[in-house]
């Protein structure tokens, strides 16, 4: 895949917003992301129960983390965006407790656990910044739980759109008023604990209240 400037990769933008990184730390981060590959939409990267897998850093595209239930239903846990780690916790626990898949065509960087541990040992400040990023992502899972348990359908959807907009802003993928969003009503329903019909109805309510504008689907 074509190289990306050290300070321009989504992960570098995200981390430097928390902790300014020096040239050697940025070089290390660049090296950690150097093993890149393109992945087609709807391709699983890690499946639930998998062991011995690598961690991934999403460079471009959108992904989902999810769990399947016995009746064949899917609960979407979160939406990894450019600059997000995928499967890092599972690497440390040695077994993945949920699955990751690319929702759109994407580019990911593969990172082996031994290499990551070595780099963290050499650059503890970088390790701290990555721990902050991963902890921030985990904190959003708490909000998603509150969404499903206590917020109304319209609050759930509004909260999700605001969260995504703020996350994309951190990596310069949002304009002052809009962002590209590939989520359809079925995906939104699986993330928010709604039926697809209900999700579509709530989208219409947000549009009618002039709280969101949808263009080109």
Residue pairs with C-beta under 8 A, 6 or more apart in sequence:
1 36
1 37
1 38
1 59
1 107
4 33
4 59
6 12
6 26
6 27
6 29
6 30
7 13
7 16
7 26
9 29
9 30
9 33
9 59
9 83
10 58
10 59
10 81
10 82
10 83
10 171
10 173
11 29
11 33
11 57
11 83
11 133
12 21
12 26
12 29
12 30
13 83
13 170
13 171
13 172
14 83
14 133
14 170
14 171
15 21
15 29
15 126
15 129
15 130
15 132
15 133
17 170
18 129
18 132
18 133
19 125
19 128
19 129
19 132
21 29
21 125
21 126
21 129
22 125
24 123
25 123
25 125
25 126
28 119
28 122
28 123
28 126
29 126
31 119
32 57
32 109
32 111
32 115
32 116
32 119
33 57
33 59
33 109
33 111
34 109
35 109
35 110
35 111
36 59
36 107
36 108
36 109
36 110
37 107
37 108
37 110
38 105
38 106
38 107
39 45
39 61
39 102
39 105
39 106
39 107
39 108
40 102
40 105
41 61
41 102
41 103
41 104
41 105
41 106
42 101
42 102
42 103
43 101
43 102
44 99
44 100
44 101
45 56
45 63
45 86
45 87
45 100
45 101
45 102
45 108
46 53
46 56
46 86
46 87
46 90
46 96
46 99
46 100
47 96
47 99
48 67
48 68
48 96
48 97
48 98
48 99
49 95
49 96
50 90
50 95
50 96
51 94
51 95
51 96
52 94
53 87
53 90
53 91
53 96
54 87
54 91
54 110
54 111
54 112
54 113
55 85
55 86
55 87
55 88
55 90
55 91
55 110
55 111
55 113
55 116
56 85
56 86
56 87
56 100
56 108
56 109
56 110
56 111
57 83
57 84
57 85
57 86
57 108
57 109
57 111
58 80
58 81
58 82
58 83
58 84
58 86
58 106
58 107
58 108
59 82
59 106
59 107
59 108
59 109
60 82
60 106
60 107
61 82
61 102
61 103
61 104
61 105
61 106
61 107
62 79
62 80
62 81
62 102
62 103
62 104
62 106
62 182
63 79
63 80
63 81
63 84
63 86
63 100
63 101
63 102
63 103
63 106
64 76
64 77
64 78
64 79
64 80
64 100
64 101
64 103
64 187
65 76
65 77
65 78
65 79
65 80
65 86
65 98
65 99
65 100
66 74
66 75
66 76
66 77
66 98
66 99
66 100
66 101
66 190
67 74
67 75
67 77
67 97
67 98
67 99
68 74
68 99
69 75
73 190
74 190
75 190
75 193
76 187
76 190
76 191
77 98
77 141
77 144
78 137
78 140
78 141
78 144
78 191
79 103
79 164
79 183
79 191
80 86
80 100
80 137
81 164
81 167
81 168
81 171
81 173
82 171
82 173
83 133
83 170
83 171
84 133
84 137
85 130
85 133
85 134
85 137
86 100
86 108
87 96
87 100
88 134
89 134
89 138
90 96
90 97
90 98
91 113
91 116
92 113
102 108
103 182
103 187
104 182
119 126
119 127
120 126
120 127
120 130
140 163
143 159
143 163
144 191
147 155
147 156
147 159
147 160
147 192
147 193
148 156
148 192
148 193
151 159
153 192
153 194
153 198
153 199
153 202
154 202
154 205
154 206
156 192
156 193
156 194
156 202
157 188
157 192
157 199
157 202
157 203
157 206
158 206
158 211
160 188
160 191
160 192
161 181
161 212
164 179
164 181
165 174
165 179
168 174
168 179
173 179
173 180
178 213
178 215
183 191
185 196
185 199
185 200
185 203
186 196
186 199
188 194
188 199
188 203
189 195
189 196
189 198
189 199
192 199
194 202
203 212
203 214
206 212
207 213
207 214
